[in-house]
Amino acid sequence: MPEQQAIYGDDIDAERARQDKVTQEKEALLSWAYKECFGTPAGQLVFRDIMEQCHVFASIYTKSADIYYREGRRSVGLYLMHRRELSYEEVIEELRDLQYAKEPDLLKKKYGG
């Protein structure tokens, strides 16, 4: 009986290792995909809009029930920042650059202006 448990234990360990590897590969692929998606001018414009809509950089202290709604939206923005592996400072710099430089050029490309 102990030999059977050892065999099953080895099978379980092997399956866990396989699942861990699949999870790591999926995470690496998702990380790459988020960077690809939001690394383009259009993606950066969408990312900026999401950051603004999610109030990522706004204080959320309030006594009303609205805090839960805002925190939920904010968590979406924080999730996207995490997936792109960006710090607050990097996002602020990117958003500032987009606001003052790239957005008009992107819109001109899109609409032929």
N, C-alpha and C positions, 0 to 999 in steps of 0.2 A: 504493500500500500504506500509506503513512503516514496518508493520509486515513481509510482503513478503521480503523486502530488508534485514531485520534482519535475516530471515531464510537463504536466499541466502548468506548473509555475513558469517553466521556461517558455511555453507557448504564450502565456499571458504577457510575460516580459517582452517577448518578440513582437507581439501585437501592439503593445504600448509604444515600443520603440518605432514601429512602423507608423502608428498614428501620430506620434510626435514629429516624425520626419515629414509626413504629409502636412501637418499643421504649419511647420516652419516653412515649407515650400509655398503653401498658400499665402502665408503672411508676407513672404518675400515678393511674391507675384503681385499681391494687393498693394504693397508699398510702391513697387515699380509703377503699377497702373495709376495710382493716385498722383505720383510725380509726373508721369506722362500726361495725364489728363489736365491737371492744373498747371502744368509747365508751359503750355501754349498761351499766346496772347488772349485768345478767347477763354481758355480755362482760367487764366488769372483774373479776367473780368468777372466771370461767374463766381470764382472763389471770393473776390472782394465783396460781391453782392451778398453771398452767403454769410460772410463774416459780419457785415453790417446788419443783415436781417436777424442774425442770431445774437446780436449784442454781446459779442465775445469780449470786447474791451470796456463794457459798461459795468458800473457798480450795480449790484442787484439787491442791495439791502432795502427792504420794505417790510411793513407789517401786514400787507394785504396778501390775499391768496394768489395774486398775480405773480408773486415771486416764483412759485412753482412752474408756472407756464414759461416765464422768462428763463429760468434755469434750465428747463428742458431744451429750449431753443439754443441757449448758450452751449449746452453740452454737445449739440450737433456740430457747432463751429469748432469747439475744442477737439472733437473727434477727428475732424478733417485736418486740423493743424497737426495732430498726432500722426495721422496717416502720412502726411507729407513730411514729417520729421522736421517741423519748423518751430522755432522759439517765438515768443511774443515779439521780440525785437525784430526778428526776420520777417514776420508777417506785417508788422507796422511799416517797415522799410519797403516791402513789396507793395503794400497798399498805397503808400505815399508815392512811390515811383509810378504806379499805374495811374493814379489820379492826375499827376502833373505831366506825364510824358506819353504813355502808351495808349490810353483810352481814345483820344482823338484820332490817332493813326489807325487803330483797330476799327473804329467806326467808319473812317474814310475807306478802308479796304472793303469793309462789308457792304457799304452802301454806295461806293463809287464816287465819293465826294472829293 
